[in-house]
Amino acid sequence: MSTKEGRGSTASTARAQADVSSTTTRGAVLLATEPRRIEIYNADCLQFLSLLETGSVDVVTTDPAYSGMNNLLKLGHGRIVGEYKDRGSATGKWFVEFEDSAENYRKLLIELRRVLNPATGHLYMMFDSYSLLTLGVLVREYFDVKNLITWDKVSIGMGHYFRRRQEFILFATRHNSRKLRNHSIPDVWRYRRVFGGRYPTQKPVEVFDTMLFASAFPGAVVCDPFVGSGSSAIAALRNDCVFVGNDISPVATELTCQRIRDYLTSGVDMLQPASAAVPGEPKFTKDSRES
């Protein structure tokens, strides 16, 4: 699919022969489905990206777990991601975050630029309000930023002063690469947040569906270096895309693999069985495109 082993190598062919195969080797493929369809890795994000061929990815859809908001604001005493006293331990809900220094972020952006196809590459990167102000400006150094999209979660969340109801998505391209497949999509997306999910900060699949509705095509290679609970992987499946994803957390990758296997078997999303769409709002999914 997109690793430096080569598209027709013996190793990658053997991995894909079974409908669903898995290993538990850190930094190696944990799951491969169908020939060259989906691969999930467990590694540091930069280590993972270094395995991908230059220009092999068509769309990046990702939601990095930034450390800035949690480290500095400590909203709700860690109610969402776990108690702060548990950080770095194997207990509790806490998961490993991406240390969002400018140096680390530039390394990430350099690798994302390298793996994105210069002719077709689209980038969707999610930010909270804090990381948007501290890191969003750096994206312009490596990509052409086209839009700032607001995800309206419909219901309010936490906040020190005004309660937060939105997150943000930067949409960018490699130079002035290909246009969107659909020009009817607004820059405010209204999808309900996921309540009581099995994974902290789980995002609704519809957010990633909308990204792929606009930017993907059948067989497009979609990449997520911070796959979390696998919402981006389910969206890639629903949009007939190839998917390569990664997370540094074994808990996240095990949950993602389980979610994918279950979806392929049953056709039902075990982590989000109900739609996050808001009644009366337009839908931007593969089904709506074909209707």
Steps between C-alpha positions, in 0.01 A plus 500: 500500500731773618789364703862499393488121470366563151159455355560146374741366759471148642457630853212733419329242277517235773354741754200570284408146401270442796182702528617622840844428641669645806823505696605662823846624404545866590569709192379227264166450331240399756221442256468457123167444328447386144780554249650842576178639652568594863813495715532606865837566667605550863795741502610856565340723235832605346627142496179393328513775238862414420376158383277650233614564146546859387186626326302184580208661688204682344321626813613549859214516751626526855429622851827517696481469877661834581645551847465878526137532604521221757837604646419868538126515557431167675128528441281283721798348684559264209144373485522429126847358452561369851626628831813712455674307778479190279686659211778274375368197686336188362196555720199723465363652179796717411638457149830616350484846351703665226736749663403809308821699494569695182802275436296180521219644297732608219643146486146366468408749227817423303414130500135562410610717209740229383244218499219703339476470123595844361231477231212360706591561865240645734559553873233519772646567845284551807577755772350610826492875561829500690702297248351697210648819641835348590560259210257574220713783364788256436296305245538789254876442493450161331154504338256731326227550758165535322236497775443502872201273566298509821357178639190604696438227760142624555526472880743690719802353677738623767657844527651736753291796378291447187410132459651344191274357233737474206828364372685604189636332188764651276460395137818536294656372177840434348544810284176560310424133452167354393172665587232360729269239352199689633454876536173503695653442843497791749788578737288423808423130558229413753540149641419395854792417724542138614390463861616216722737353244741218583794720399575854623445775242329263253387696195185422299564313176291761314773762550744279308226397254463865402874538444501199270176602329682815391848365431508125446438282197459121480834341582649820644763439768391659828747536787450576870817503718287554816223249438368492858181294508490453122221735388710605199550133407125432502446807280763370256320164483168673438653705218677212319846630587827332585600586857826501693479606863714512811496580868770490766250359752457120500157551657397722208629269229346190659165677523527623141581151372205356691273772363609436140462123529153538647395748230624273221312206650173663603480827309429673833736745670546364853620835639243718327190300409285815467555781255639830628316691229262776608145467361438752224870562436645402159688170488839466333559127467555252221131403519386860458731543202348196329138587579 
